[in-house]
Amino acid sequence: GRGTRMRSDLPKVLHPLAGFPLIHHVLRTAAALGPERTVVVLGHGAERVRPVVERSAPDAAVVVQEPQLGTGHAVQVGLDAVPERGTPLVLYGDTPLLRVSTLARLLEVHRSEGAALTLLAIRPVDPGAYGRIVLDDAGRPSAIVEARHVPPELLASNLCNSGVLAAEIDVLRRLLPRIRPHPQKGEYYLTDLVALARAEGLGVAMVEADAEEGLGANSQAELADLEARVQARLRHAAMERGVILPAPGTVHFALDTEVAPGARIEPYVVFGPGVRVGEGAVVRSFSHLEGAEVAAGAEVGPFARLRPGARIG
């Protein structure tokens, strides 16, 4: 998509989050699952996104969707690069907060229940922009209604579709061509798969995740919210490892920052990509480090500026 609400010429999935493009976060999560194949479907800005994908996931197959006719069409285009057998997992390039453990649980439920499709559901505080999952009398998904088409009786429901799903490859190959374009936008909605599968008597399962994991970036304000959430995760993980952060809310990490246990990071320190800090080192306040290495026991700052290639012994 064009990401018009970002008000930027930069393709949406290239906007930075913790020092790396949004799509890098998603590819990193996908790689942690050990997939046989990763397929990236590109549309708007493909010529700018492709080099980033190639750096983040060198073995990924890249497919260009032209024209862009919706999510159902995107998955159908991507299927050409998918193996004949297996369980494709559909992720989105602008949804970087998904946890590996959540996706592993989604796949586990999908396999244990022998489902044709398994949805990842969320319950956001404000469900307005999300499609609603309709449940049957047995509590299983029977359809997904896109936000713009939600009828009044469903507006109060906060059981929402994150967009992420697992599916059997043969089910996708059979049902995707049967999705019809929606009259208002002429797009093929991947969400129509649920009703099509149920009409065939196929099993559709569901796993609920924390609402945070379904958040995407559709505006600069939403991107800033994602940044705050990612930073909170990175700070918590650092302190769990034994990193000393007297004022954690003031420290800004990159996704790949490596700080050893016992190191002390004082307030208002910013890490760019590619930094390693050794055990017992001290980085004093108002320092900015990028592409640098600080050895165990070293002390830098305050007001240090370490550029790429710097090595402090």
Phi and psi restraints in degrees (value plus and minus 20) as a CYANA .aco file:
   2 ARG   PHI    -105.1   -65.1
   2 ARG   PSI     -40.1    -0.1
   3 GLY   PHI      39.8    79.8
   3 GLY   PSI      25.0    65.0
   4 THR   PHI     -81.4   -41.4
   4 THR   PSI     -49.3    -9.3
   5 ARG   PHI     -92.4   -52.4
   5 ARG   PSI     -30.1     9.9
   6 MET   PHI     -93.9   -53.9
   6 MET   PSI     -38.4     1.6
   7 ARG   PHI      34.9    74.9
   7 ARG   PSI      28.5    68.5
   8 SER   PHI    -169.1  -129.1
   8 SER   PSI     126.3   166.3
   9 ASP   PHI     -96.6   -56.6
   9 ASP   PSI     -35.1     4.9
  10 LEU   PHI     -94.6   -54.6
  10 LEU   PSI     107.6   147.6
  11 PRO   PHI     -71.4   -31.4
  11 PRO   PSI     120.0   160.0
  12 LYS   PHI     -73.5   -33.5
  12 LYS   PSI     -63.6   -23.6
  13 VAL   PHI     -92.4   -52.4
  13 VAL   PSI     -25.4    14.6
  14 LEU   PHI    -116.6   -76.6
  14 LEU   PSI     -23.4    16.6
  15 HIS   PHI     -83.9   -43.9
  15 HIS   PSI     119.0   159.0
  16 PRO   PHI     -98.8   -58.8
  16 PRO   PSI     125.3   165.3
  17 LEU   PHI    -160.5  -120.5
  17 LEU   PSI      99.4   139.4
  18 ALA   PHI      30.4    70.4
  18 ALA   PSI      20.8    60.8
  19 GLY   PHI      65.7   105.7
  19 GLY   PSI     -21.9    18.1
  20 PHE   PHI    -154.3  -114.3
  20 PHE   PSI     130.8   170.8
  21 PRO   PHI     -79.8   -39.8
  21 PRO   PSI     129.9   169.9
  22 LEU   PHI     -69.5   -29.5
  22 LEU   PSI     -64.7   -24.7
  23 ILE   PHI     -87.2   -47.2
  23 ILE   PSI     -46.2    -6.2
  24 HIS   PHI     -82.8   -42.8
  24 HIS   PSI     -60.3   -20.3
  25 HIS   PHI     -80.5   -40.5
  25 HIS   PSI     -63.8   -23.8
  26 VAL   PHI     -88.2   -48.2
  26 VAL   PSI     -62.5   -22.5
  27 LEU   PHI     -85.3   -45.3
  27 LEU   PSI     -55.6   -15.6
  28 ARG   PHI     -85.0   -45.0
  28 ARG   PSI     -62.4   -22.4
  29 THR   PHI     -84.8   -44.8
  29 THR   PSI     -64.4   -24.4
  30 ALA   PHI     -80.5   -40.5
  30 ALA   PSI     -62.5   -22.5
  31 ALA   PHI     -82.3   -42.3
  31 ALA   PSI     -52.0   -12.0
  32 ALA   PHI     -86.3   -46.3
  32 ALA   PSI     -38.0     2.0
  33 LEU   PHI    -103.6   -63.6
  33 LEU   PSI     -27.9    12.1
  34 GLY   PHI      46.9    86.9
  34 GLY   PSI      28.0    68.0
  35 PRO   PHI     -90.1   -50.1
  35 PRO   PSI     131.6   171.6
  36 GLU   PHI     -87.7   -47.7
  36 GLU   PSI     -55.5   -15.5
  37 ARG   PHI    -167.5  -127.5
  37 ARG   PSI     119.7   159.7
  38 THR   PHI    -135.5   -95.5
  38 THR   PSI     107.2   147.2
  39 VAL   PHI    -139.3   -99.3
  39 VAL   PSI     106.9   146.9
  40 VAL   PHI    -132.1   -92.1
  40 VAL   PSI      99.8   139.8
  41 VAL   PHI    -116.4   -76.4
  41 VAL   PSI      98.8   138.8
  42 LEU   PHI    -128.3   -88.3
  42 LEU   PSI     131.1   171.1
  43 GLY   PHI    -153.9  -113.9
  43 GLY   PSI    -125.8   -85.8
  44 HIS   PHI     -80.4   -40.4
  44 HIS   PSI     111.3   151.3
  45 GLY   PHI      51.8    91.8
  45 GLY   PSI       4.0    44.0
  46 ALA   PHI     -76.1   -36.1
  46 ALA   PSI     -56.9   -16.9
  47 GLU   PHI     -87.0   -47.0
  47 GLU   PSI     -44.9    -4.9
  48 ARG   PHI    -110.8   -70.8
  48 ARG   PSI     -49.4    -9.4
  49 VAL   PHI     -99.5   -59.5
  49 VAL   PSI     -55.5   -15.5
  50 ARG   PHI     -73.0   -33.0
  50 ARG   PSI     -68.0   -28.0
  51 PRO   PHI     -81.3   -41.3
  51 PRO   PSI     -52.8   -12.8
  52 VAL   PHI     -88.2   -48.2
  52 VAL   PSI     -62.2   -22.2
  53 VAL   PHI     -81.6   -41.6
  53 VAL   PSI     -62.1   -22.1
  54 GLU   PHI     -85.5   -45.5
  54 GLU   PSI     -52.1   -12.1
  55 ARG   PHI     -96.5   -56.5
  55 ARG   PSI     -59.9   -19.9
  56 SER   PHI     -96.1   -56.1
  56 SER   PSI     -55.3   -15.3
  57 ALA   PHI    -162.0  -122.0
  57 ALA   PSI      59.4    99.4
  58 PRO   PHI     -77.5   -37.5
  58 PRO   PSI     -47.4    -7.4
  59 ASP   PHI    -111.8   -71.8
  59 ASP   PSI     -19.8    20.2
  60 ALA   PHI     -91.9   -51.9
  60 ALA   PSI     124.0   164.0
  61 ALA   PHI    -106.3   -66.3
  61 ALA   PSI     115.0   155.0
  62 VAL   PHI    -130.6   -90.6
  62 VAL   PSI     107.2   147.2
  63 VAL   PHI    -144.1  -104.1
  63 VAL   PSI     116.6   156.6
  64 VAL   PHI    -121.8   -81.8
  64 VAL   PSI     107.1   147.1
  65 GLN   PHI    -112.1   -72.1
  65 GLN   PSI      90.6   130.6
  66 GLU   PHI    -162.7  -122.7
  66 GLU   PSI      95.9   135.9
  67 PRO   PHI     -98.3   -58.3
  67 PRO   PSI     152.3   192.3
  68 GLN   PHI    -108.4   -68.4
  68 GLN   PSI      87.8   127.8
  69 LEU   PHI    -138.3   -98.3
  69 LEU   PSI      14.2    54.2
  70 GLY   PHI      81.1   121.1
  70 GLY   PSI     154.9   194.9
  71 THR   PHI     -89.3   -49.3
  71 THR   PSI     -57.9   -17.9
  72 GLY   PHI     -83.1   -43.1
  72 GLY   PSI     -61.3   -21.3
  73 HIS   PHI     -86.5   -46.5
  73 HIS   PSI     -58.5   -18.5
  74 ALA   PHI     -81.1   -41.1
  74 ALA   PSI     -64.2   -24.2
  75 VAL   PHI     -87.5   -47.5
  75 VAL   PSI     -58.3   -18.3
  76 GLN   PHI     -83.4   -43.4
  76 GLN   PSI     -60.7   -20.7
  77 VAL   PHI     -83.0   -43.0
  77 VAL   PSI     -60.9   -20.9
  78 GLY   PHI     -89.4   -49.4
  78 GLY   PSI     -44.4    -4.4
  79 LEU   PHI     -81.9   -41.9
  79 LEU   PSI     -43.1    -3.1
  80 ASP   PHI     -81.8   -41.8
  80 ASP   PSI     -44.4    -4.4
  81 ALA   PHI    -122.8   -82.8
  81 ALA   PSI     -10.5    29.5
  82 VAL   PHI    -118.4   -78.4
  82 VAL   PSI     122.5   162.5
  83 PRO   PHI     -78.3   -38.3
  83 PRO   PSI     143.6   183.6
  84 GLU   PHI     -88.0   -48.0
  84 GLU   PSI     -48.5    -8.5
  85 ARG   PHI    -146.5  -106.5
  85 ARG   PSI     134.5   174.5
  86 GLY   PHI     115.6   155.6
  86 GLY   PSI    -192.3  -152.3
  87 THR   PHI    -144.6  -104.6
  87 THR   PSI      74.1   114.1
  88 PRO   PHI     -83.9   -43.9
  88 PRO   PSI     123.1   163.1
  89 LEU   PHI    -137.4   -97.4
  89 LEU   PSI     103.5   143.5
  90 VAL   PHI    -116.9   -76.9
  90 VAL   PSI      99.9   139.9
  91 LEU   PHI    -140.5  -100.5
  91 LEU   PSI     151.3   191.3
  92 TYR   PHI    -146.3  -106.3
  92 TYR   PSI     117.5   157.5
  93 GLY   PHI     -87.6   -47.6
  93 GLY   PSI     -33.7     6.3
  94 ASP   PHI    -132.3   -92.3
  94 ASP   PSI      -1.1    38.9
  95 THR   PHI    -141.8  -101.8
  95 THR   PSI      63.7   103.7
  96 PRO   PHI    -111.8   -71.8
  96 PRO   PSI     -22.6    17.4
  97 LEU   PHI    -114.5   -74.5
  97 LEU   PSI     -16.5    23.5
  98 LEU   PHI     -81.2   -41.2
  98 LEU   PSI     115.7   155.7
  99 ARG   PHI    -112.8   -72.8
  99 ARG   PSI     125.2   165.2
 100 VAL   PHI     -78.3   -38.3
 100 VAL   PSI     -60.7   -20.7
 101 SER   PHI     -82.8   -42.8
 101 SER   PSI     -54.5   -14.5
 102 THR   PHI     -87.9   -47.9
 102 THR   PSI     -63.5   -23.5
 103 LEU   PHI     -88.1   -48.1
 103 LEU   PSI     -55.6   -15.6
 104 ALA   PHI     -83.5   -43.5
 104 ALA   PSI     -59.4   -19.4
 105 ARG   PHI     -87.3   -47.3
 105 ARG   PSI     -58.6   -18.6
 106 LEU   PHI     -79.0   -39.0
 106 LEU   PSI     -66.6   -26.6
 107 LEU   PHI     -87.0   -47.0
 107 LEU   PSI     -56.7   -16.7
 108 GLU   PHI     -84.0   -44.0
 108 GLU   PSI     -65.2   -25.2
 109 VAL   PHI     -84.9   -44.9
 109 VAL   PSI     -61.8   -21.8
 110 HIS   PHI     -76.4   -36.4
 110 HIS   PSI     -64.9   -24.9
 111 ARG   PHI     -94.9   -54.9
 111 ARG   PSI     -61.6   -21.6
 112 SER   PHI     -86.9   -46.9
 112 SER   PSI     -51.2   -11.2
 113 GLU   PHI    -111.4   -71.4
 113 GLU   PSI     -24.3    15.7
 114 GLY   PHI      39.2    79.2
 114 GLY   PSI      17.0    57.0
 115 ALA   PHI     -99.1   -59.1
 115 ALA   PSI     134.1   174.1
 116 ALA   PHI     -99.1   -59.1
 116 ALA   PSI     -58.9   -18.9
 117 LEU   PHI    -155.6  -115.6
 117 LEU   PSI     126.5   166.5
 118 THR   PHI    -155.4  -115.4
 118 THR   PSI     104.9   144.9
 119 LEU   PHI    -116.8   -76.8
 119 LEU   PSI     129.5   169.5
 120 LEU   PHI    -121.5   -81.5
 120 LEU   PSI      93.6   133.6
 121 ALA   PHI    -121.3   -81.3
 121 ALA   PSI     132.4   172.4
 122 ILE   PHI    -157.0  -117.0
 122 ILE   PSI     142.7   182.7
 123 ARG   PHI    -146.5  -106.5
 123 ARG   PSI      60.1   100.1
 124 PRO   PHI     -89.8   -49.8
 124 PRO   PSI     134.9   174.9
 125 VAL   PHI     -81.8   -41.8
 125 VAL   PSI     -62.3   -22.3
 126 ASP   PHI    -134.9   -94.9
 126 ASP   PSI      78.6   118.6
 127 PRO   PHI    -103.9   -63.9
 127 PRO   PSI     -14.2    25.8
 128 GLY   PHI     -69.7   -29.7
 128 GLY   PSI     -64.6   -24.6
 129 ALA   PHI    -110.1   -70.1
 129 ALA   PSI     -19.8    20.2
 130 TYR   PHI    -120.2   -80.2
 130 TYR   PSI     128.0   168.0
 131 GLY   PHI     -89.4   -49.4
 131 GLY   PSI     125.5   165.5
 132 ARG   PHI    -117.0   -77.0
 132 ARG   PSI     121.7   161.7
 133 ILE   PHI    -111.0   -71.0
 133 ILE   PSI     105.8   145.8
 134 VAL   PHI    -115.3   -75.3
 134 VAL   PSI     109.0   149.0
 135 LEU   PHI    -124.9   -84.9
 135 LEU   PSI     128.2   168.2
 136 ASP   PHI    -106.8   -66.8
 136 ASP   PSI    -193.9  -153.9
 137 ASP   PHI     -84.8   -44.8
 137 ASP   PSI     -41.5    -1.5
 138 ALA   PHI    -110.8   -70.8
 138 ALA   PSI     -17.7    22.3
 139 GLY   PHI      60.8   100.8
 139 GLY   PSI      -0.8    39.2
 140 ARG   PHI    -126.7   -86.7
 140 ARG   PSI     129.5   169.5
 141 PRO   PHI     -81.4   -41.4
 141 PRO   PSI     112.1   152.1
 142 SER   PHI    -135.9   -95.9
 142 SER   PSI     -38.2     1.8
 143 ALA   PHI    -189.6  -149.6
 143 ALA   PSI     142.8   182.8
 144 ILE   PHI    -144.7  -104.7
 144 ILE   PSI     110.4   150.4
 145 VAL   PHI    -129.2   -89.2
 145 VAL   PSI     100.2   140.2
 146 GLU   PHI     -81.4   -41.4
 146 GLU   PSI     131.8   171.8
 147 ALA   PHI     -73.8   -33.8
 147 ALA   PSI     -62.0   -22.0
 148 ARG   PHI     -91.5   -51.5
 148 ARG   PSI     -32.1     7.9
 149 HIS   PHI    -133.0   -93.0
 149 HIS   PSI     -10.9    29.1
 150 VAL   PHI     -86.6   -46.6
 150 VAL   PSI     104.2   144.2
 151 PRO   PHI     -94.8   -54.8
 151 PRO   PSI     141.4   181.4
 152 PRO   PHI     -74.0   -34.0
 152 PRO   PSI     -57.3   -17.3
 153 GLU   PHI     -90.3   -50.3
 153 GLU   PSI     -34.7     5.3
 154 LEU   PHI    -120.3   -80.3
 154 LEU   PSI     -29.3    10.7
 155 LEU   PHI     -80.9   -40.9
 155 LEU   PSI     -51.4   -11.4
 156 ALA   PHI     -96.8   -56.8
 156 ALA   PSI     -34.8     5.2
 157 SER   PHI     -95.1   -55.1
 157 SER   PSI     117.7   157.7
 158 ASN   PHI    -132.6   -92.6
 158 ASN   PSI      -4.5    35.5
 159 LEU   PHI    -103.9   -63.9
 159 LEU   PSI      85.8   125.8
 160 CYS   PHI    -139.0   -99.0
 160 CYS   PSI     138.0   178.0
 161 ASN   PHI    -108.5   -68.5
 161 ASN   PSI     103.5   143.5
 162 SER   PHI     -97.7   -57.7
 162 SER   PSI     -39.3     0.7
 163 GLY   PHI      79.6   119.6
 163 GLY   PSI     -46.2    -6.2
 164 VAL   PHI     -96.1   -56.1
 164 VAL   PSI     116.2   156.2
 165 LEU   PHI    -172.3  -132.3
 165 LEU   PSI     136.4   176.4
 166 ALA   PHI    -132.1   -92.1
 166 ALA   PSI     124.9   164.9
 167 ALA   PHI    -171.9  -131.9
 167 ALA   PSI     133.5   173.5
 168 GLU   PHI     -96.5   -56.5
 168 GLU   PSI     118.9   158.9
 169 ILE   PHI     -81.0   -41.0
 169 ILE   PSI     -58.0   -18.0
 170 ASP   PHI     -88.9   -48.9
 170 ASP   PSI     -51.0   -11.0
 171 VAL   PHI     -86.5   -46.5
 171 VAL   PSI     -63.7   -23.7
 172 LEU   PHI     -83.1   -43.1
 172 LEU   PSI     -64.9   -24.9
 173 ARG   PHI     -83.6   -43.6
 173 ARG   PSI     -52.3   -12.3
 174 ARG   PHI    -102.0   -62.0
 174 ARG   PSI     -58.8   -18.8
 175 LEU   PHI    -113.0   -73.0
 175 LEU   PSI     -50.6   -10.6
 176 LEU   PHI     -76.8   -36.8
 176 LEU   PSI     -62.1   -22.1
 177 PRO   PHI     -84.6   -44.6
 177 PRO   PSI     -34.0     6.0
 178 ARG   PHI    -111.4   -71.4
 178 ARG   PSI     -25.2    14.8
 179 ILE   PHI     -90.8   -50.8
 179 ILE   PSI     112.9   152.9
 180 ARG   PHI    -120.6   -80.6
 180 ARG   PSI     125.4   165.4
 181 PRO   PHI     -85.7   -45.7
 181 PRO   PSI     121.3   161.3
 182 HIS   PHI     -96.6   -56.6
 182 HIS   PSI     115.4   155.4
 183 PRO   PHI     -81.0   -41.0
 183 PRO   PSI     -51.9   -11.9
 184 GLN   PHI     -92.3   -52.3
 184 GLN   PSI     -60.9   -20.9
 185 LYS   PHI    -135.8   -95.8
 185 LYS   PSI     -29.9    10.1
 186 GLY   PHI      49.5    89.5
 186 GLY   PSI       0.2    40.2
 187 GLU   PHI    -122.9   -82.9
 187 GLU   PSI     135.8   175.8
 188 TYR   PHI    -120.0   -80.0
 188 TYR   PSI      95.2   135.2
 189 TYR   PHI    -109.0   -69.0
 189 TYR   PSI     104.9   144.9
 190 LEU   PHI     -81.2   -41.2
 190 LEU   PSI     -48.8    -8.8
 191 THR   PHI     -82.9   -42.9
 191 THR   PSI     -40.8    -0.8
 192 ASP   PHI     -86.5   -46.5
 192 ASP   PSI     -34.1     5.9
 193 LEU   PHI     -78.9   -38.9
 193 LEU   PSI     -54.3   -14.3
 194 VAL   PHI     -82.4   -42.4
 194 VAL   PSI     -71.4   -31.4
 195 ALA   PHI     -83.8   -43.8
 195 ALA   PSI     -57.2   -17.2
 196 LEU   PHI     -84.8   -44.8
 196 LEU   PSI     -62.3   -22.3
 197 ALA   PHI     -85.2   -45.2
 197 ALA   PSI     -64.0   -24.0
 198 ARG   PHI     -85.2   -45.2
 198 ARG   PSI     -54.4   -14.4
 199 ALA   PHI     -83.6   -43.6
 199 ALA   PSI     -46.0    -6.0
 200 GLU   PHI    -110.2   -70.2
 200 GLU   PSI     -19.2    20.8
 201 GLY   PHI      58.9    98.9
 201 GLY   PSI      -1.4    38.6
 202 LEU   PHI    -105.6   -65.6
 202 LEU   PSI     131.4   171.4
 203 GLY   PHI    -100.1   -60.1
 203 GLY   PSI     113.1   153.1
 204 VAL   PHI    -142.4  -102.4
 204 VAL   PSI      99.8   139.8
 205 ALA   PHI    -126.1   -86.1
 205 ALA   PSI     154.1   194.1
 206 MET   PHI    -170.1  -130.1
 206 MET   PSI     121.6   161.6
 207 VAL   PHI    -147.4  -107.4
 207 VAL   PSI     115.0   155.0
 208 GLU   PHI    -116.4   -76.4
 208 GLU   PSI     120.1   160.1
 209 ALA   PHI    -143.6  -103.6
 209 ALA   PSI     146.0   186.0
 210 ASP   PHI     -79.5   -39.5
 210 ASP   PSI     119.6   159.6
 211 ALA   PHI     -78.0   -38.0
 211 ALA   PSI     -50.4   -10.4
 212 GLU   PHI     -77.4   -37.4
 212 GLU   PSI     -54.3   -14.3
 213 GLU   PHI     -89.5   -49.5
 213 GLU   PSI     -38.9     1.1
 214 GLY   PHI    -112.3   -72.3
 214 GLY   PSI     -19.5    20.5
 215 LEU   PHI     -92.5   -52.5
 215 LEU   PSI     117.2   157.2
 216 GLY   PHI    -140.1  -100.1
 216 GLY   PSI    -197.8  -157.8
 217 ALA   PHI    -137.2   -97.2
 217 ALA   PSI      85.2   125.2
 218 ASN   PHI    -131.4   -91.4
 218 ASN   PSI     -22.6    17.4
 219 SER   PHI    -174.2  -134.2
 219 SER   PSI     147.8   187.8
 220 GLN   PHI     -84.4   -44.4
 220 GLN   PSI     -54.0   -14.0
 221 ALA   PHI     -85.2   -45.2
 221 ALA   PSI     -61.4   -21.4
 222 GLU   PHI     -88.0   -48.0
 222 GLU   PSI     -54.9   -14.9
 223 LEU   PHI     -84.5   -44.5
 223 LEU   PSI     -60.9   -20.9
 224 ALA   PHI     -83.9   -43.9
 224 ALA   PSI     -56.2   -16.2
 225 ASP   PHI     -85.0   -45.0
 225 ASP   PSI     -62.4   -22.4
 226 LEU   PHI     -81.0   -41.0
 226 LEU   PSI     -61.1   -21.1
 227 GLU   PHI     -79.9   -39.9
 227 GLU   PSI     -64.2   -24.2
 228 ALA   PHI     -81.8   -41.8
 228 ALA   PSI     -59.8   -19.8
 229 ARG   PHI     -90.3   -50.3
 229 ARG   PSI     -60.8   -20.8
 230 VAL   PHI     -85.3   -45.3
 230 VAL   PSI     -62.8   -22.8
 231 GLN   PHI     -81.3   -41.3
 231 GLN   PSI     -59.9   -19.9
 232 ALA   PHI     -80.8   -40.8
 232 ALA   PSI     -60.9   -20.9
 233 ARG   PHI     -84.0   -44.0
 233 ARG   PSI     -66.4   -26.4
 234 LEU   PHI     -85.3   -45.3
 234 LEU   PSI     -59.7   -19.7
 235 ARG   PHI     -85.3   -45.3
 235 ARG   PSI     -63.7   -23.7
 236 HIS   PHI     -81.7   -41.7
 236 HIS   PSI     -64.5   -24.5
 237 ALA   PHI     -83.0   -43.0
 237 ALA   PSI     -59.0   -19.0
 238 ALA   PHI     -83.7   -43.7
 238 ALA   PSI     -65.9   -25.9
 239 MET   PHI     -86.8   -46.8
 239 MET   PSI     -53.9   -13.9
 240 GLU   PHI     -83.4   -43.4
 240 GLU   PSI     -49.4    -9.4
 241 ARG   PHI    -101.4   -61.4
 241 ARG   PSI     -28.1    11.9
 242 GLY   PHI      82.4   122.4
 242 GLY   PSI      -7.7    32.3
 243 VAL   PHI     -96.2   -56.2
 243 VAL   PSI     117.6   157.6
 244 ILE   PHI    -112.5   -72.5
 244 ILE   PSI      97.3   137.3
 245 LEU   PHI    -146.9  -106.9
 245 LEU   PSI      73.3   113.3
 246 PRO   PHI     -80.5   -40.5
 246 PRO   PSI     -51.6   -11.6
 247 ALA   PHI    -155.3  -115.3
 247 ALA   PSI      54.8    94.8
 248 PRO   PHI     -76.9   -36.9
 248 PRO   PSI     -54.2   -14.2
 249 GLY   PHI     -85.5   -45.5
 249 GLY   PSI     -31.1     8.9
 250 THR   PHI    -121.4   -81.4
 250 THR   PSI     -24.8    15.2
 251 VAL   PHI    -117.4   -77.4
 251 VAL   PSI     113.3   153.3
 252 HIS   PHI    -135.2   -95.2
 252 HIS   PSI      94.9   134.9
 253 PHE   PHI    -116.4   -76.4
 253 PHE   PSI     137.3   177.3
 254 ALA   PHI    -113.6   -73.6
 254 ALA   PSI     141.7   181.7
 255 LEU   PHI     -77.6   -37.6
 255 LEU   PSI     -52.8   -12.8
 256 ASP   PHI    -124.1   -84.1
 256 ASP   PSI      -8.1    31.9
 257 THR   PHI     -81.1   -41.1
 257 THR   PSI     110.5   150.5
 258 GLU   PHI    -134.1   -94.1
 258 GLU   PSI      91.9   131.9
 259 VAL   PHI    -141.9  -101.9
 259 VAL   PSI     103.4   143.4
 260 ALA   PHI     -96.0   -56.0
 260 ALA   PSI     135.1   175.1
 261 PRO   PHI     -75.4   -35.4
 261 PRO   PSI     123.0   163.0
 262 GLY   PHI      67.0   107.0
 262 GLY   PSI     -32.6     7.4
 263 ALA   PHI     -91.7   -51.7
 263 ALA   PSI     131.3   171.3
 264 ARG   PHI    -139.6   -99.6
 264 ARG   PSI     103.6   143.6
 265 ILE   PHI    -133.3   -93.3
 265 ILE   PSI      91.8   131.8
 266 GLU   PHI     -97.7   -57.7
 266 GLU   PSI     152.9   192.9
 267 PRO   PHI     -80.9   -40.9
 267 PRO   PSI     130.3   170.3
 268 TYR   PHI      42.1    82.1
 268 TYR   PSI      28.0    68.0
 269 VAL   PHI    -128.9   -88.9
 269 VAL   PSI     117.1   157.1
 270 VAL   PHI    -138.6   -98.6
 270 VAL   PSI     107.7   147.7
 271 PHE   PHI    -126.7   -86.7
 271 PHE   PSI     103.9   143.9
 272 GLY   PHI    -107.1   -67.1
 272 GLY   PSI    -199.4  -159.4
 273 PRO   PHI     -80.4   -40.4
 273 PRO   PSI     131.8   171.8
 274 GLY   PHI      58.2    98.2
 274 GLY   PSI      14.6    54.6
 275 VAL   PHI    -129.8   -89.8
 275 VAL   PSI     118.4   158.4
 276 ARG   PHI    -147.9  -107.9
 276 ARG   PSI     111.8   151.8
 277 VAL   PHI    -143.1  -103.1
 277 VAL   PSI     107.3   147.3
 278 GLY   PHI    -101.9   -61.9
 278 GLY   PSI     149.6   189.6
 279 GLU   PHI     -80.4   -40.4
 279 GLU   PSI     113.1   153.1
 280 GLY   PHI      56.5    96.5
 280 GLY   PSI     -19.4    20.6
 281 ALA   PHI     -91.8   -51.8
 281 ALA   PSI     139.2   179.2
 282 VAL   PHI    -146.8  -106.8
 282 VAL   PSI     106.7   146.7
 283 VAL   PHI    -132.8   -92.8
 283 VAL   PSI      91.8   131.8
 284 ARG   PHI    -103.0   -63.0
 284 ARG   PSI     150.0   190.0
 285 SER   PHI     -77.4   -37.4
 285 SER   PSI     133.5   173.5
 286 PHE   PHI      40.8    80.8
 286 PHE   PSI      14.8    54.8
 287 SER   PHI    -123.4   -83.4
 287 SER   PSI     132.7   172.7
 288 HIS   PHI    -149.8  -109.8
 288 HIS   PSI     101.2   141.2
 289 LEU   PHI    -141.7  -101.7
 289 LEU   PSI     117.5   157.5
 290 GLU   PHI    -169.3  -129.3
 290 GLU   PSI     109.2   149.2
 291 GLY   PHI      39.0    79.0
 291 GLY   PSI      10.6    50.6
 292 ALA   PHI    -141.4  -101.4
 292 ALA   PSI     142.4   182.4
 293 GLU   PHI    -146.9  -106.9
 293 GLU   PSI     108.8   148.8
 294 VAL   PHI    -134.2   -94.2
 294 VAL   PSI      97.3   137.3
 295 ALA   PHI     -91.9   -51.9
 295 ALA   PSI     142.4   182.4
 296 ALA   PHI     -75.1   -35.1
 296 ALA   PSI     113.9   153.9
 297 GLY   PHI      60.5   100.5
 297 GLY   PSI     -25.7    14.3
 298 ALA   PHI     -95.7   -55.7
 298 ALA   PSI     143.5   183.5
 299 GLU   PHI    -155.6  -115.6
 299 GLU   PSI     108.7   148.7
 300 VAL   PHI    -149.9  -109.9
 300 VAL   PSI     131.6   171.6
 301 GLY   PHI      65.4   105.4
 301 GLY   PSI    -194.8  -154.8
 302 PRO   PHI     -90.6   -50.6
 302 PRO   PSI     146.0   186.0
 303 PHE   PHI      40.8    80.8
 303 PHE   PSI      14.1    54.1
 304 ALA   PHI    -102.1   -62.1
 304 ALA   PSI     124.7   164.7
 305 ARG   PHI    -145.6  -105.6
 305 ARG   PSI      82.4   122.4
 306 LEU   PHI    -122.0   -82.0
 306 LEU   PSI      97.2   137.2
 307 ARG   PHI    -111.9   -71.9
 307 ARG   PSI     147.4   187.4
 308 PRO   PHI     -73.6   -33.6
 308 PRO   PSI     111.5   151.5
 309 GLY   PHI      77.6   117.6
 309 GLY   PSI     -30.7     9.3
 310 ALA   PHI     -88.4   -48.4
 310 ALA   PSI     118.0   158.0
 311 ARG   PHI    -150.4  -110.4
 311 ARG   PSI      94.2   134.2
 312 ILE   PHI    -123.5   -83.5
 312 ILE   PSI      96.9   136.9
